[in-house]
Amino acid sequence: MKLISILIPAYNEEAVLDQLMVRLGNLANDTKDYDFEFLFINDGSKDRTLEIIKGFAETDPRVSYINLSRNFGKEIGMIAGLDHVQGDATVIIDADLQDPPELIPQMIKFWEEGYDDIYAKRNSRDGESWFKKFTSKQYYKTLQRVTHVPIQEDTGDFRLLDRRVVEAIRQFRDTQRNAKAIFSWVGFHKKEILYDRDPRAAGETKWNYIKLINLAIDGITSFTTAPLRLSTYVGALVSAATFLYLLYLVIRTIFFGTDLAGYPSMMAVILFLGGVQLLSLGIIGEYIGRIFNETKQRPLYLIEEYHNGKTPKKARRKS
């Protein structure tokens, strides 16, 4: 039988893991035409997450886990899991049960029909503020506009990937990653499934606006140089406006004389130009920083312990 790997990144999710495992177990037991692998990625949790996962592995041979040496972030946790999944297809799902595992059989059905990337699009997003929904929508529109790559709006990481898509994503070894942009960039035959997203089953979200902003910046700077081009356009526009203003001052002085009353406007122009210069330097600095991080070629993550469903293994390094 074909093997379906369920990839579950987890960080401090002790409150929800029991519910998750029950629903995954029911799913696997009801879907008898396939074998399942449950691969948990413990991303440096500080609570009992790893202990609970190890308990699952002791009683269920379908459970595998990777214990990372520290918290590397969800994006790195996912690539660590994709490096180790063994299935013919892989489903990525969050541990918080906002994405219902019961959709997975429908994903498998479309996969058998020939689709390579079956992604779940949120029809509704319970438990999220209007501000988060608005900013998320605007971010996806901006990302699609500047990258010229079709970006799936209102989608997360909940999706089924064929083995060849997993192999393609494994080739991306970026240290600062945005999985949603990568899923879109690799292409392949995609299929959309609509669903209503549930609130968290338990526990608290690990995302805040600062982390989301950083993720958004990573997505834009990793796949386009549009911010650099924008700073060039702004610089050219400001230079042209400044030239016209200087021309106006010269003409006014020649025909009407000059006066000394102009300090406020002069300071406004100086501060405006200084702000534009700092903004441009900041954009350039973002790209230079990413070049610096990539050239060091450090491993993306380190594994403290890997359990493949049979025997726990120690691992020192994985790039």
KOLFI-326507 format. One line per 4 residues: number of its first residue (from 1); their letters; for each residue x, y, z of C-alpha. Coordinates in pm, 1 decimal. Example, Ala and Ser with C-alpha at 12.3 -4.5 7.8 and 13.67 -1.06 7.14 Angstrom:
! residues 2
1	as	1230.0/-450.0/780.0  1367.0/-106.0/714.0
END
This chain:
! residues 319
1	mkli	0.0/0.0/0.0  104.3/359.1/-59.0  249.0/544.3/238.9  109.9/882.6/345.8
5	sili	335.8/1085.2/574.5  169.6/1333.2/809.5  420.9/1605.1/901.3  341.4/1790.6/1226.4
9	payn	567.6/2077.0/1342.5  519.3/2132.5/1716.1  640.6/2397.7/1957.2  498.4/2398.6/2312.9
13	eeav	180.9/2213.1/2209.4  134.3/1985.3/2510.3  -225.5/2100.5/2560.1  -347.2/1980.1/2221.2
17	ldql	-135.0/1676.3/2129.5  -366.6/1415.3/2283.3  -664.8/1546.9/2085.0  -454.4/1561.8/1771.4
21	mvrl	-333.7/1203.7/1805.7  -686.9/1074.0/1860.5  -809.7/1239.1/1540.7  -506.3/1128.4/1340.6
25	gnla	-546.4/774.1/1470.9  -914.4/769.6/1373.4  -822.8/903.4/1030.9  -562.0/632.1/972.4
29	ndtk	-789.6/355.6/1100.2  -1074.9/468.9/874.1  -850.6/503.7/566.6  -755.7/140.1/532.5
33	dydf	-620.5/151.5/176.2  -306.8/342.8/283.3  -29.7/313.9/537.9  46.3/620.3/750.0
37	eflf	351.9/775.3/907.6  310.0/1045.1/1173.2  629.2/1250.4/1181.0  640.9/1504.1/1465.6
41	indg	902.1/1783.6/1463.1  971.5/1904.7/1815.3  1111.0/2252.4/1757.4  1285.4/2308.0/2090.9
45	skdr	971.4/2296.7/2304.3  1005.0/2397.8/2668.3  699.2/2211.2/2794.2  610.8/1838.8/2786.8
49	tlei	566.4/1825.5/2407.7  861.7/1592.0/2348.0  769.3/1368.3/2639.8  414.8/1328.0/2506.2
53	ikgf	539.9/1254.1/2153.3  776.7/989.6/2288.3  480.2/833.5/2467.1  296.2/812.5/2135.5
57	aetd	598.7/647.2/1972.1  617.6/380.6/2242.3  262.2/261.7/2173.0  220.9/336.6/1801.9
61	prvs	486.6/225.0/1547.7  347.6/473.9/1296.0  483.0/761.1/1504.9  826.7/902.1/1423.2
65	yinl	978.6/1217.0/1563.7  1267.0/1456.6/1521.9  1385.7/1649.6/1823.9  1574.8/1958.0/1708.2
69	srnf	1860.8/2081.7/1925.3  1683.5/2415.1/1986.4  1399.8/2628.1/1852.6  1477.1/2702.8/1486.0
73	gkei	1130.9/2827.3/1387.6  845.5/2662.5/1203.3  986.1/2725.5/855.0  1308.6/2539.7/936.8
77	gmia	1113.3/2273.5/1124.7  913.2/2198.0/811.6  1218.4/2151.5/591.1  1368.9/1926.6/859.6
81	gldh	1056.1/1713.7/835.6  1050.4/1714.0/456.1  1411.9/1594.5/460.6  1303.3/1284.6/654.0
85	vqgd	951.0/1192.0/538.3  928.6/855.3/368.8  579.8/868.8/219.2  465.5/865.9/-140.7
89	atvi	280.4/1181.8/-41.3  319.2/1416.0/254.4  54.3/1616.3/436.8  171.4/1917.4/639.9
93	idad	-61.2/2005.6/926.0  -29.5/2224.8/1235.2  -63.0/2065.4/1575.9  -325.0/2315.2/1698.6
97	lqdp	-613.6/2147.2/1507.1  -720.9/2468.8/1335.9  -684.1/2265.7/1018.2  -909.8/1957.5/1036.0
101	peli	-735.4/1623.3/969.3  -1067.8/1496.9/833.9  -992.2/1681.8/507.9  -695.1/1455.9/437.2
105	pqmi	-897.6/1175.3/265.9  -1031.6/1435.2/20.8  -674.1/1549.7/-44.9  -569.4/1188.9/-108.2
109	kfwe	-857.4/1148.7/-354.0  -739.5/1446.2/-562.3  -380.6/1322.6/-536.1  -485.1/989.6/-686.1
113	egyd	-648.6/1186.2/-968.1  -307.9/1327.7/-1061.4  -271.6/1649.9/-863.9  68.2/1714.4/-702.5
117	diya	-12.2/1992.9/-453.7  -356.8/1992.0/-294.9  -378.9/2299.2/-72.6  -655.6/2400.1/166.7
121	krns	-789.2/2754.5/121.2  -959.2/2915.9/417.4  -1322.3/2998.0/355.6  -1343.4/3153.9/701.3
125	rdge	-1091.8/3220.9/978.8  -1256.5/3195.5/1319.1  -1064.0/3335.0/1612.8  -865.6/3591.4/1408.3
129	swfk	-911.3/3968.2/1428.7  -1031.4/4171.8/1130.9  -696.3/4350.5/1130.1  -504.4/4025.0/1090.3
133	kfts	-738.2/3910.5/813.0  -702.0/4245.5/633.5  -322.8/4260.0/658.2  -294.2/3895.9/549.9
137	kqyy	-502.5/3962.5/238.6  -299.7/4271.6/149.2  27.4/4083.8/201.1  -70.8/3805.8/-38.3
141	ktlq	-174.0/4061.4/-300.7  154.4/4249.0/-261.5  362.7/3930.7/-274.3  189.4/3813.9/-590.3
145	rvth	230.9/4154.5/-754.5  604.1/4188.9/-688.0  712.4/3826.9/-740.3  512.1/3759.9/-1058.9
149	vpiq	442.5/3411.8/-921.1  81.4/3295.9/-861.9  45.2/3304.6/-481.7  -247.8/3119.8/-325.3
153	edtg	-433.2/3368.1/-103.5  -576.8/3268.9/235.4  -378.1/2947.0/242.2  -139.5/2819.1/504.4
157	dfrl	87.0/2517.5/521.4  -200.3/2266.8/535.1  -161.5/2073.6/209.2  -74.2/1740.2/53.1
161	ldrr	245.4/1724.6/-152.3  338.4/1452.4/-394.9  680.7/1295.1/-352.3  824.6/1485.4/-648.7
165	vvea	712.0/1818.5/-499.0  881.6/1724.4/-172.2  1199.0/1642.8/-364.3  1182.6/1981.8/-536.9
169	irqf	1135.3/2172.0/-209.1  1427.9/1986.4/-52.2  1654.6/2165.7/-299.2  1572.5/2501.6/-137.6
173	rdtq	1832.3/2548.9/135.3  1759.0/2915.1/211.7  1834.1/3005.9/572.5  1549.5/3259.5/579.0
177	rnak	1251.0/3082.9/434.2  892.2/3148.4/340.8  726.4/2815.5/271.4  411.0/2963.6/116.7
181	aifs	614.5/3141.1/-150.0  822.0/2826.5/-210.7  508.1/2613.0/-255.9  393.2/2857.2/-524.4
185	wvgf	733.6/2895.7/-689.7  790.5/2524.4/-754.5  465.6/2500.7/-949.4  338.8/2150.5/-1040.9
189	hkke	-26.1/2051.9/-1074.9  -222.7/2224.0/-796.7  -574.0/2178.1/-661.4  -765.9/2398.8/-419.1
193	ilyd	-992.3/2276.2/-139.4  -1213.3/2523.1/50.1  -1270.3/2479.7/423.1  -1369.2/2671.2/735.3
197	rdpr	-1075.5/2715.4/968.6  -1145.6/2635.3/1333.5  -1015.3/2816.6/1640.5  -726.6/2654.7/1825.3
201	aage	-837.1/2339.4/2006.2  -618.1/2432.2/2307.4  -310.2/2630.3/2399.2  -200.9/2968.4/2264.7
205	tkwn	-74.0/3081.9/1927.1  303.2/3114.1/1891.3  274.7/3387.5/1629.9  266.2/3759.8/1699.5
209	yikl	266.5/4058.1/1467.8  643.6/4103.5/1487.5  702.8/3743.3/1375.6  442.6/3778.0/1101.0
213	inla	604.4/4099.6/975.0  944.9/3930.0/968.3  795.4/3636.1/777.4  637.7/3877.3/528.7
217	idgi	970.1/4055.3/474.4  1144.7/3720.4/422.5  884.3/3623.4/162.7  929.0/3943.9/-36.6
221	tsft	1308.0/3973.5/-16.8  1363.0/3602.3/-87.9  1175.6/3601.7/-417.9  1207.0/3949.4/-567.0
225	tapl	1431.5/4254.4/-591.6  1127.6/4481.7/-627.0  1206.3/4677.0/-303.6  1548.0/4768.5/-445.5
229	rlst	1387.4/4881.7/-769.3  1128.0/5077.4/-573.7  1400.2/5262.7/-383.1  1558.1/5349.8/-720.2
233	yvga	1228.3/5490.2/-846.2  1173.2/5688.8/-526.5  1527.5/5824.2/-542.0  1480.9/5932.3/-904.9
237	lvsa	1144.5/6093.0/-826.6  1280.5/6282.0/-526.8  1585.5/6397.0/-725.0  1361.8/6527.1/-1004.4
241	atfl	1135.8/6706.2/-757.1  1438.2/6857.5/-584.0  1578.7/6980.1/-917.1  1249.8/7145.6/-1006.5
245	ylly	1233.0/7309.6/-664.9  1590.1/7443.4/-703.3  1502.1/7571.8/-1049.8  1202.6/7747.9/-900.8
249	lvir	1424.5/7911.8/-634.5  1671.9/8032.2/-895.6  1399.4/8183.0/-1115.0  1231.2/8346.6/-816.0
253	tiff	1562.6/8497.6/-703.0  1640.9/8635.0/-1050.2  1305.1/8797.9/-1109.3  1177.9/8876.5/-760.4
257	gtdl	1486.5/8893.6/-541.7  1545.9/8675.4/-240.3  1449.4/8663.9/122.7  1575.7/8473.4/421.8
261	agyp	1238.9/8335.3/530.1  1274.4/7970.5/431.6  1422.1/7786.2/723.3  1113.3/7565.8/796.0
265	smma	1079.5/7458.3/431.1  1454.6/7395.1/406.4  1448.7/7174.8/716.5  1146.2/6988.0/585.0
269	vilf	1327.6/6912.5/258.8  1645.0/6803.5/440.3  1454.6/6573.6/676.9  1251.4/6427.5/391.0
273	lggv	1560.0/6354.3/183.6  1733.4/6206.3/488.4  1436.3/5978.9/549.8  1438.0/5856.9/189.5
277	qlls	1811.0/5786.4/209.9  1774.5/5590.8/535.4  1484.6/5392.0/390.5  1689.2/5303.7/82.6
281	lgii	1988.4/5206.8/297.0  1759.8/4988.6/509.3  1631.1/4803.5/202.2  1984.9/4753.7/74.1
285	geyi	2087.4/4636.0/420.6  1813.0/4370.5/421.1  1950.4/4217.3/103.4  2313.3/4245.3/214.4
289	grif	2222.8/4074.7/542.3  2063.8/3786.9/354.0  2370.4/3754.2/132.4  2585.7/3744.9/446.8
293	netk	2372.8/3470.3/605.0  2365.1/3257.6/290.6  2740.9/3277.7/224.6  2820.8/3131.8/568.4
297	qrpl	2657.5/2805.3/453.5  2574.4/2692.0/804.1  2344.4/2390.6/846.8  1978.2/2481.1/851.4
301	ylie	1916.6/2281.9/1168.9  2071.4/2038.5/1415.3  1901.8/1719.6/1531.3  1938.9/1601.5/1887.8
305	eyhn	1734.6/1283.6/1841.9  1563.2/1110.3/1552.8  1316.4/823.3/1596.8  1213.0/654.2/1273.2
309	gktp	928.1/449.0/1414.1  1153.0/160.4/1518.3  1477.5/264.8/1685.5  1578.8/603.6/1828.8
313	kkar	1890.9/745.0/1663.8  2125.2/1023.0/1772.3  2227.1/1275.7/1510.0  2478.5/1551.7/1539.4
317	rks	2414.3/1752.7/1229.8  2179.4/1789.6/937.7  2212.6/2056.1/669.5
END
